Amino acid sequence: MANRVELPKDTNLAGKVLEAEHASKVVDMGKIGVYFGSRENAIIYLAALVIVAAVLGASAIAIAEPSLRPDVLKALAALALSALGYMFGAGGRRSD
């Protein structure tokens, strides 16, 4: 495997190698990546964040104006399908 680390027999040295590898991964992910994961997971979290924000907004609109509930539900369903399309479409483009 390409992302496997070769460890030495000495346990202290192996621990230091693993710590250095972990530190390297944390630096690569950045501050936001620590919370949301690596670049491989970014598509899923971006789509989920958009859907959660839309659900909160749609809930506020539905509570404030009950006559708009059917329209809000249709818009929310369209957004969810668009987010799923984005996730699967962007996931299929990867060349890793």
FILO-535964 format. One record per atom (N, C-alpha, C): x negated, y, z; residue number from 1. Coordinates in steps of 0.1 Angstrom, whole numbers, padded with zeros to 4 digits, m for minus. Example, Ala and Ser with C-alpha at 12.3 -4.5 7.8 and 13.67 -1.06 7.14 Angstrom:
residues 2
ATOM      c1      c2      c3   pos
ATOM   m0132   m0057    0078     1
ATOM   m0123   m0045    0078     1
ATOM   m0132   m0033    0078     1
ATOM   m0128   m0022    0071     2
ATOM   m0137   m0011    0071     2
ATOM   m0129    0000    0079     2
END
This chain:
residues 96
ATOM      c1      c2      c3   pos
ATOM   m0008   m0012    0000     1
ATOM    0000    0000    0000     1
ATOM   m0009    0012    0000     1
ATOM   m0004    0023   m0006     2
ATOM   m0012    0035   m0008     2
ATOM   m0013    0043    0005     2
ATOM   m0003    0043    0013     3
ATOM   m0003    0051    0025     3
ATOM   m0007    0044    0038     3
ATOM   m0014    0033    0036     4
ATOM   m0019    0025    0048     4
ATOM   m0032    0030    0052     4
ATOM   m0034    0031    0065     5
ATOM   m0047    0036    0070     5
ATOM   m0055    0024    0075     5
ATOM   m0068    0023    0070     6
ATOM   m0077    0012    0075     6
ATOM   m0082    0016    0089     6
ATOM   m0080    0007    0098     7
ATOM   m0085    0010    0112     7
ATOM   m0097    0002    0115     7
ATOM   m0106    0009    0122     8
ATOM   m0118    0002    0127     8
ATOM   m0115   m0008    0138     8
ATOM   m0124   m0017    0142     9
ATOM   m0122   m0026    0152     9
ATOM   m0122   m0020    0166     9
ATOM   m0130   m0009    0168    10
ATOM   m0131   m0002    0181    10
ATOM   m0118    0005    0183    10
ATOM   m0112    0002    0195    11
ATOM   m0098    0007    0198    11
ATOM   m0099    0022    0200    11
ATOM   m0109    0028    0206    12
ATOM   m0110    0042    0208    12
ATOM   m0111    0049    0195    12
ATOM   m0119    0044    0186    13
ATOM   m0121    0050    0173    13
ATOM   m0108    0049    0165    13
ATOM   m0101    0038    0166    14
ATOM   m0089    0036    0159    14
ATOM   m0078    0046    0164    14
ATOM   m0078    0048    0177    15
ATOM   m0069    0058    0182    15
ATOM   m0071    0072    0176    15
ATOM   m0084    0075    0175    16
ATOM   m0088    0089    0170    16
ATOM   m0084    0090    0155    16
ATOM   m0086    0079    0148    17
ATOM   m0082    0079    0134    17
ATOM   m0067    0081    0132    17
ATOM   m0059    0074    0140    18
ATOM   m0045    0075    0140    18
ATOM   m0040    0089    0144    18
ATOM   m0047    0095    0154    19
ATOM   m0043    0109    0158    19
ATOM   m0046    0119    0147    19
ATOM   m0058    0117    0140    20
ATOM   m0061    0126    0129    20
ATOM   m0051    0124    0117    20
ATOM   m0047    0112    0115    21
ATOM   m0037    0109    0104    21
ATOM   m0024    0116    0107    21
ATOM   m0020    0114    0120    22
ATOM   m0007    0121    0124    22
ATOM   m0008    0136    0123    22
ATOM   m0019    0142    0128    23
ATOM   m0021    0156    0127    23
ATOM   m0020    0161    0112    23
ATOM   m0026    0153    0104    24
ATOM   m0026    0156    0089    24
ATOM   m0012    0156    0084    24
ATOM   m0004    0147    0088    25
ATOM    0010    0146    0083    25
ATOM    0019    0158    0089    25
ATOM    0016    0161    0101    26
ATOM    0024    0173    0107    26
ATOM    0020    0186    0100    26
ATOM    0008    0188    0097    27
ATOM    0004    0200    0089    27
ATOM    0010    0200    0075    27
ATOM    0011    0188    0069    28
ATOM    0017    0187    0056    28
ATOM    0032    0191    0056    28
ATOM    0039    0186    0066    29
ATOM    0053    0188    0067    29
ATOM    0057    0203    0071    29
ATOM    0048    0210    0078    30
ATOM    0051    0223    0082    30
ATOM    0061    0224    0094    30
ATOM    0064    0237    0097    31
ATOM    0073    0239    0109    31
ATOM    0087    0234    0107    31
ATOM    0093    0236    0095    32
ATOM    0106    0231    0093    32
ATOM    0106    0216    0091    32
ATOM    0096    0211    0085    33
ATOM    0095    0196    0083    33
ATOM    0095    0188    0096    33
ATOM    0090    0194    0106    34
ATOM    0090    0188    0119    34
ATOM    0104    0184    0124    34
ATOM    0113    0193    0121    35
ATOM    0127    0191    0125    35
ATOM    0135    0183    0115    35
ATOM    0133    0186    0102    36
ATOM    0141    0180    0091    36
ATOM    0134    0168    0084    36
ATOM    0122    0165    0087    37
ATOM    0116    0154    0081    37
ATOM    0107    0158    0069    37
ATOM    0102    0148    0062    38
ATOM    0093    0151    0051    38
ATOM    0100    0155    0039    38
ATOM    0092    0157    0028    39
ATOM    0097    0162    0015    39
ATOM    0107    0151    0009    39
ATOM    0105    0138    0012    40
ATOM    0113    0128    0007    40
ATOM    0127    0129    0013    40
ATOM    0129    0135    0025    41
ATOM    0142    0136    0031    41
ATOM    0149    0150    0029    41
ATOM    0142    0159    0022    42
ATOM    0147    0173    0021    42
ATOM    0160    0173    0013    42
ATOM    0161    0165    0003    43
ATOM    0174    0166   m0005    43
ATOM    0186    0162    0004    43
ATOM    0185    0152    0012    44
ATOM    0196    0148    0020    44
ATOM    0199    0159    0030    44
ATOM    0189    0164    0037    45
ATOM    0192    0174    0047    45
ATOM    0197    0187    0041    45
ATOM    0193    0191    0029    46
ATOM    0198    0203    0023    46
ATOM    0213    0201    0019    46
ATOM    0216    0190    0014    47
ATOM    0230    0187    0010    47
ATOM    0239    0187    0023    47
ATOM    0234    0180    0033    48
ATOM    0241    0179    0046    48
ATOM    0243    0193    0052    48
ATOM    0233    0201    0052    49
ATOM    0234    0215    0057    49
ATOM    0245    0223    0050    49
ATOM    0245    0222    0037    50
ATOM    0255    0229    0029    50
ATOM    0269    0224    0032    50
ATOM    0271    0211    0033    51
ATOM    0284    0205    0037    51
ATOM    0289    0210    0050    51
ATOM    0280    0209    0060    52
ATOM    0283    0213    0074    52
ATOM    0287    0228    0074    52
ATOM    0280    0237    0068    53
ATOM    0283    0251    0067    53
ATOM    0297    0253    0060    53
ATOM    0299    0245    0050    54
ATOM    0312    0247    0043    54
ATOM    0324    0242    0052    54
ATOM    0322    0231    0059    55
ATOM    0332    0226    0068    55
ATOM    0335    0236    0079    55
ATOM    0325    0243    0084    56
ATOM    0327    0253    0094    56
ATOM    0335    0265    0089    56
ATOM    0331    0269    0077    57
ATOM    0338    0280    0071    57
ATOM    0352    0277    0067    57
ATOM    0354    0265    0061    58
ATOM    0367    0261    0057    58
ATOM    0376    0259    0070    58
ATOM    0371    0255    0081    59
ATOM    0379    0253    0093    59
ATOM    0383    0267    0098    59
ATOM    0374    0277    0097    60
ATOM    0378    0290    0101    60
ATOM    0389    0296    0092    60
ATOM    0387    0294    0079    61
ATOM    0398    0299    0070    61
ATOM    0411    0292    0072    61
ATOM    0410    0279    0074    62
ATOM    0423    0271    0076    62
ATOM    0430    0275    0089    62
ATOM    0422    0279    0099    63
ATOM    0429    0283    0112    63
ATOM    0434    0297    0110    63
ATOM    0427    0306    0104    64
ATOM    0431    0320    0102    64
ATOM    0443    0321    0093    64
ATOM    0443    0313    0082    65
ATOM    0454    0314    0072    65
ATOM    0459    0300    0069    65
ATOM    0469    0295    0076    66
ATOM    0474    0281    0074    66
ATOM    0479    0279    0060    66
ATOM    0484    0289    0053    67
ATOM    0489    0286    0040    67
ATOM    0478    0283    0030    67
ATOM    0466    0285    0033    68
ATOM    0455    0282    0024    68
ATOM    0449    0268    0026    68
ATOM    0454    0260    0035    69
ATOM    0448    0247    0038    69
ATOM    0447    0238    0026    69
ATOM    0457    0237    0018    70
ATOM    0456    0228    0006    70
ATOM    0444    0232   m0003    70
ATOM    0443    0245   m0005    71
ATOM    0433    0250   m0014    71
ATOM    0419    0249   m0008    71
ATOM    0418    0251    0005    72
ATOM    0406    0249    0012    72
ATOM    0401    0234    0011    72
ATOM    0411    0225    0013    73
ATOM    0408    0211    0012    73
ATOM    0403    0207   m0002    73
ATOM    0409    0212   m0012    74
ATOM    0404    0209   m0026    74
ATOM    0390    0215   m0028    74
ATOM    0387    0227   m0023    75
ATOM    0374    0233   m0025    75
ATOM    0364    0225   m0017    75
ATOM    0367    0221   m0005    76
ATOM    0358    0213    0003    76
ATOM    0355    0199   m0004    76
ATOM    0365    0193   m0009    77
ATOM    0362    0180   m0016    77
ATOM    0353    0182   m0028    77
ATOM    0356    0193   m0036    78
ATOM    0347    0196   m0047    78
ATOM    0333    0199   m0043    78
ATOM    0331    0206   m0032    79
ATOM    0317    0209   m0027    79
ATOM    0311    0196   m0023    79
ATOM    0318    0187   m0016    80
ATOM    0312    0175   m0011    80
ATOM    0307    0166   m0023    80
ATOM    0316    0165   m0033    81
ATOM    0312    0158   m0045    81
ATOM    0300    0164   m0052    81
ATOM    0300    0177   m0053    82
ATOM    0288    0184   m0059    82
ATOM    0275    0181   m0051    82
ATOM    0276    0181   m0038    83
ATOM    0264    0178   m0029    83
ATOM    0260    0164   m0031    83
ATOM    0269    0155   m0032    84
ATOM    0265    0141   m0035    84
ATOM    0259    0139   m0049    84
ATOM    0264    0146   m0059    85
ATOM    0258    0146   m0072    85
ATOM    0244    0152   m0072    85
ATOM    0242    0162   m0064    86
ATOM    0229    0168   m0063    86
ATOM    0219    0158   m0056    86
ATOM    0224    0152   m0046    87
ATOM    0215    0142   m0039    87
ATOM    0211    0131   m0048    87
ATOM    0220    0125   m0055    88
ATOM    0217    0114   m0063    88
ATOM    0210    0118   m0076    88
ATOM    0213    0129   m0081    89
ATOM    0207    0134   m0093    89
ATOM    0192    0138   m0091    89
ATOM    0190    0145   m0080    90
ATOM    0176    0149   m0076    90
ATOM    0168    0137   m0072    90
ATOM    0174    0128   m0066    91
ATOM    0167    0116   m0061    91
ATOM    0163    0107   m0073    91
ATOM    0170    0107   m0084    92
ATOM    0167    0099   m0096    92
ATOM    0156    0106   m0104    92
ATOM    0153    0119   m0102    93
ATOM    0143    0126   m0110    93
ATOM    0129    0124   m0104    93
ATOM    0128    0118   m0092    94
ATOM    0115    0117   m0085    94
ATOM    0106    0108   m0094    94
ATOM    0093    0111   m0094    95
ATOM    0083    0103   m0101    95
ATOM    0073    0097   m0092    95
ATOM    0076    0096   m0079    96
ATOM    0067    0091   m0069    96
ATOM    0066    0076   m0071    96
END
